[in-house]
Amino acid sequence: MNKVRWSVTVPEATDQALRGYLAETGVKRGDISHFADKAVQLYLSDLIIENVKIRNKQYNQDEILAAIDEAISAH
């Protein structure tokens, strides 16, 4: 997997809280990138899910479930 370098700025309190948490859990300093990657992935997933829920509010729940069942049984 290719990686890119980000330059981000966070409040000092956020930095201290994260470094303190990582130190308490035995995670090494270099794992801040891994932590940030996972946090961004989770946040994006939450945003996508919320957008799908909003988009699908206009549809009847039973119709959605019926369409899912139909699609699954077609395969």
Secondary structure in CASP SS format (residue, H / E / C, confidence):
PFRMAT SS
TARGET T0000
AUTHOR 0000-0000-0000
METHOD secondary structure of the structure
MODEL  1
M C 1.00
N C 1.00
K C 1.00
V C 1.00
R C 1.00
W C 1.00
S C 1.00
V C 1.00
T C 1.00
V C 1.00
P C 1.00
E H 1.00
A H 1.00
T H 1.00
D H 1.00
Q H 1.00
A H 1.00
L H 1.00
R H 1.00
G H 1.00
Y H 1.00
L H 1.00
A H 1.00
E H 1.00
T C 1.00
G C 1.00
V C 1.00
K C 1.00
R H 1.00
G H 1.00
D H 1.00
I H 1.00
S H 1.00
H H 1.00
F H 1.00
A H 1.00
D H 1.00
K H 1.00
A H 1.00
V H 1.00
Q H 1.00
L H 1.00
Y H 1.00
L H 1.00
S H 1.00
D H 1.00
L H 1.00
I H 1.00
I H 1.00
E H 1.00
N H 1.00
V H 1.00
K H 1.00
I H 1.00
R H 1.00
N H 1.00
K C 1.00
Q C 1.00
Y C 1.00
N C 1.00
Q H 1.00
D H 1.00
E H 1.00
I H 1.00
L H 1.00
A H 1.00
A H 1.00
I H 1.00
D H 1.00
E H 1.00
A H 1.00
I H 1.00
S H 1.00
A H 1.00
H C 1.00
END
